[in-house]
Amino acid sequence: MSDTDKQEHEAAELVRPYVITGGRHLPGEGQFSLITLVTAAADHQQRPARLSPEEQEVLRMCVGGYLSVAEIAGHMRLPVGVVKILLAALSEGGYLISRPPVQRAPVANLQILEEVLNGLRAKFG
Protein backbone atom coordinates (compact mmCIF):
# COMPACT_ATOMS: atom_id res chain seq x y z
CA MET A 1 0.00 0.00 0.00
CA SER A 2 1.51 3.33 -1.03
CA ASP A 3 1.63 6.38 1.26
CA THR A 4 -1.16 8.05 -0.74
CA ASP A 5 -3.44 5.02 -0.39
CA LYS A 6 -2.72 4.86 3.33
CA GLN A 7 -3.49 8.57 3.80
CA GLU A 8 -6.75 8.26 1.85
CA HIS A 9 -7.79 5.25 3.94
CA GLU A 10 -7.04 7.09 7.21
CA ALA A 11 -8.94 10.16 5.98
CA ALA A 12 -11.97 8.02 5.10
CA GLU A 13 -11.94 6.51 8.61
CA LEU A 14 -12.00 10.01 10.11
CA VAL A 15 -14.65 11.45 7.82
CA ARG A 16 -17.21 8.64 8.21
CA PRO A 17 -18.02 9.27 11.92
CA TYR A 18 -18.28 12.99 11.21
CA VAL A 19 -20.75 12.34 8.40
CA ILE A 20 -22.78 9.87 10.49
CA THR A 21 -23.10 12.33 13.38
CA GLY A 22 -23.75 15.32 11.17
CA GLY A 23 -20.90 17.13 12.91
CA ARG A 24 -22.74 17.13 16.26
CA HIS A 25 -20.86 17.05 19.56
CA LEU A 26 -20.92 14.41 22.27
CA PRO A 27 -23.80 14.79 24.74
CA GLY A 28 -23.17 15.74 28.36
CA GLU A 29 -21.13 13.34 30.46
CA GLY A 30 -24.08 12.11 32.51
CA GLN A 31 -26.61 11.74 29.70
CA PHE A 32 -25.54 8.33 28.38
CA SER A 33 -23.21 5.85 30.01
CA LEU A 34 -22.33 2.45 28.59
CA ILE A 35 -25.07 0.81 30.67
CA THR A 36 -27.84 3.37 30.06
CA LEU A 37 -30.87 1.52 28.70
CA VAL A 38 -32.63 2.83 25.60
CA THR A 39 -35.89 1.88 23.87
CA ALA A 40 -38.00 3.31 21.06
CA ALA A 41 -40.87 5.62 22.01
CA ALA A 42 -44.40 4.27 21.57
CA ASP A 43 -45.03 6.29 18.39
CA HIS A 44 -41.97 4.93 16.58
CA GLN A 45 -44.04 4.01 13.53
CA GLN A 46 -44.41 7.69 12.62
CA ARG A 47 -40.75 8.32 11.92
CA PRO A 48 -39.94 11.02 9.45
CA ALA A 49 -37.95 9.96 6.44
CA ARG A 50 -35.34 12.62 7.18
CA LEU A 51 -33.59 10.40 9.74
CA SER A 52 -30.25 9.04 8.62
CA PRO A 53 -29.91 5.33 7.87
CA GLU A 54 -27.94 4.91 11.12
CA GLU A 55 -30.66 6.63 13.16
CA GLN A 56 -33.31 4.45 11.52
CA GLU A 57 -31.23 1.37 12.36
CA VAL A 58 -30.98 2.42 16.02
CA LEU A 59 -34.76 2.85 16.17
CA ARG A 60 -35.32 -0.51 14.49
CA MET A 61 -33.10 -2.24 17.06
CA CYS A 62 -34.75 -0.48 20.00
CA VAL A 63 -38.34 -1.38 19.04
CA GLY A 64 -38.10 -4.80 20.70
CA GLY A 65 -37.22 -3.53 24.17
CA TYR A 66 -34.43 -1.96 26.14
CA LEU A 67 -30.84 -2.18 24.94
CA SER A 68 -27.76 -0.71 26.57
CA VAL A 69 -25.61 1.89 24.82
CA ALA A 70 -22.78 -0.66 24.68
CA GLU A 71 -25.03 -3.26 23.02
CA ILE A 72 -26.20 -0.78 20.39
CA ALA A 73 -22.62 0.22 19.61
CA GLY A 74 -21.62 -3.44 19.31
CA HIS A 75 -24.50 -4.36 17.01
CA MET A 76 -23.92 -1.34 14.79
CA ARG A 77 -20.13 -1.72 14.82
CA LEU A 78 -19.71 1.97 15.53
CA PRO A 79 -17.62 3.76 18.15
CA VAL A 80 -19.48 4.40 21.40
CA GLY A 81 -19.05 8.16 21.00
CA VAL A 82 -20.80 8.11 17.63
CA VAL A 83 -23.65 6.02 19.06
CA LYS A 84 -24.04 8.42 22.00
CA ILE A 85 -24.38 11.33 19.57
CA LEU A 86 -27.03 9.47 17.56
CA LEU A 87 -28.91 8.53 20.74
CA ALA A 88 -28.85 12.12 21.99
CA ALA A 89 -30.29 13.40 18.72
CA LEU A 90 -33.02 10.74 18.71
CA SER A 91 -33.87 11.43 22.37
CA GLU A 92 -34.14 15.15 21.72
CA GLY A 93 -36.50 14.39 18.82
CA GLY A 94 -38.70 12.27 21.09
CA TYR A 95 -37.98 9.00 19.28
CA LEU A 96 -36.19 7.27 22.16
CA ILE A 97 -36.76 6.81 25.85
CA SER A 98 -33.69 6.30 28.03
CA ARG A 99 -33.45 4.92 31.52
CA PRO A 100 -30.36 5.69 33.56
CA PRO A 101 -28.61 2.80 35.26
CA VAL A 102 -29.86 1.84 38.71
CA GLN A 103 -27.74 3.29 41.48
CA ARG A 104 -25.53 0.83 43.26
CA ALA A 105 -26.88 -0.29 46.61
CA PRO A 106 -24.91 0.86 49.64
CA VAL A 107 -22.66 -1.71 51.26
CA ALA A 108 -24.21 -3.28 54.34
CA ASN A 109 -22.88 -2.24 57.74
CA LEU A 110 -20.55 -4.97 59.02
CA GLN A 111 -21.62 -4.43 62.63
CA ILE A 112 -25.29 -5.06 61.77
CA LEU A 113 -24.41 -8.25 59.88
CA GLU A 114 -22.40 -9.53 62.86
CA GLU A 115 -25.32 -8.81 65.21
CA VAL A 116 -27.70 -10.73 62.93
CA LEU A 117 -25.27 -13.65 62.75
CA ASN A 118 -24.87 -13.70 66.55
CA GLY A 119 -28.67 -13.61 66.96
CA LEU A 120 -29.11 -16.55 64.57
CA ARG A 121 -26.40 -18.54 66.38
CA ALA A 122 -28.06 -17.84 69.72
CA LYS A 123 -31.46 -18.97 68.45
CA PHE A 124 -30.49 -21.97 66.34
CA GLY A 125 -27.20 -22.97 67.93
C-alpha positions as CSV (number, residue, x, y, z in Angstrom):
1,M,0.0,0.0,0.0
2,S,1.5,3.3,-1.0
3,D,1.6,6.4,1.3
4,T,-1.2,8.1,-0.7
5,D,-3.4,5.0,-0.4
6,K,-2.7,4.9,3.3
7,Q,-3.5,8.6,3.8
8,E,-6.8,8.3,1.8
9,H,-7.8,5.2,3.9
10,E,-7.0,7.1,7.2
11,A,-8.9,10.2,6.0
12,A,-12.0,8.0,5.1
13,E,-11.9,6.5,8.6
14,L,-12.0,10.0,10.1
15,V,-14.7,11.4,7.8
16,R,-17.2,8.6,8.2
17,P,-18.0,9.3,11.9
18,Y,-18.3,13.0,11.2
19,V,-20.8,12.3,8.4
20,I,-22.8,9.9,10.5
21,T,-23.1,12.3,13.4
22,G,-23.7,15.3,11.2
23,G,-20.9,17.1,12.9
24,R,-22.7,17.1,16.3
25,H,-20.9,17.1,19.6
26,L,-20.9,14.4,22.3
27,P,-23.8,14.8,24.7
28,G,-23.2,15.7,28.4
29,E,-21.1,13.3,30.5
30,G,-24.1,12.1,32.5
31,Q,-26.6,11.7,29.7
32,F,-25.5,8.3,28.4
33,S,-23.2,5.9,30.0
34,L,-22.3,2.4,28.6
35,I,-25.1,0.8,30.7
36,T,-27.8,3.4,30.1
37,L,-30.9,1.5,28.7
38,V,-32.6,2.8,25.6
39,T,-35.9,1.9,23.9
40,A,-38.0,3.3,21.1
41,A,-40.9,5.6,22.0
42,A,-44.4,4.3,21.6
43,D,-45.0,6.3,18.4
44,H,-42.0,4.9,16.6
45,Q,-44.0,4.0,13.5
46,Q,-44.4,7.7,12.6
47,R,-40.8,8.3,11.9
48,P,-39.9,11.0,9.4
49,A,-37.9,10.0,6.4
50,R,-35.3,12.6,7.2
51,L,-33.6,10.4,9.7
52,S,-30.3,9.0,8.6
53,P,-29.9,5.3,7.9
54,E,-27.9,4.9,11.1
55,E,-30.7,6.6,13.2
56,Q,-33.3,4.4,11.5
57,E,-31.2,1.4,12.4
58,V,-31.0,2.4,16.0
59,L,-34.8,2.8,16.2
60,R,-35.3,-0.5,14.5
61,M,-33.1,-2.2,17.1
62,C,-34.8,-0.5,20.0
63,V,-38.3,-1.4,19.0
64,G,-38.1,-4.8,20.7
65,G,-37.2,-3.5,24.2
66,Y,-34.4,-2.0,26.1
67,L,-30.8,-2.2,24.9
68,S,-27.8,-0.7,26.6
69,V,-25.6,1.9,24.8
70,A,-22.8,-0.7,24.7
71,E,-25.0,-3.3,23.0
72,I,-26.2,-0.8,20.4
73,A,-22.6,0.2,19.6
74,G,-21.6,-3.4,19.3
75,H,-24.5,-4.4,17.0
76,M,-23.9,-1.3,14.8
77,R,-20.1,-1.7,14.8
78,L,-19.7,2.0,15.5
79,P,-17.6,3.8,18.2
80,V,-19.5,4.4,21.4
81,G,-19.1,8.2,21.0
82,V,-20.8,8.1,17.6
83,V,-23.7,6.0,19.1
84,K,-24.0,8.4,22.0
85,I,-24.4,11.3,19.6
86,L,-27.0,9.5,17.6
87,L,-28.9,8.5,20.7
88,A,-28.8,12.1,22.0
89,A,-30.3,13.4,18.7
90,L,-33.0,10.7,18.7
91,S,-33.9,11.4,22.4
92,E,-34.1,15.2,21.7
93,G,-36.5,14.4,18.8
94,G,-38.7,12.3,21.1
95,Y,-38.0,9.0,19.3
96,L,-36.2,7.3,22.2
97,I,-36.8,6.8,25.9
98,S,-33.7,6.3,28.0
99,R,-33.5,4.9,31.5
100,P,-30.4,5.7,33.6
101,P,-28.6,2.8,35.3
102,V,-29.9,1.8,38.7
103,Q,-27.7,3.3,41.5
104,R,-25.5,0.8,43.3
105,A,-26.9,-0.3,46.6
106,P,-24.9,0.9,49.6
107,V,-22.7,-1.7,51.3
108,A,-24.2,-3.3,54.3
109,N,-22.9,-2.2,57.7
110,L,-20.5,-5.0,59.0
111,Q,-21.6,-4.4,62.6
112,I,-25.3,-5.1,61.8
113,L,-24.4,-8.2,59.9
114,E,-22.4,-9.5,62.9
115,E,-25.3,-8.8,65.2
116,V,-27.7,-10.7,62.9
117,L,-25.3,-13.6,62.8
118,N,-24.9,-13.7,66.5
119,G,-28.7,-13.6,67.0
120,L,-29.1,-16.5,64.6
121,R,-26.4,-18.5,66.4
122,A,-28.1,-17.8,69.7
123,K,-31.5,-19.0,68.5
124,F,-30.5,-22.0,66.3
125,G,-27.2,-23.0,67.9
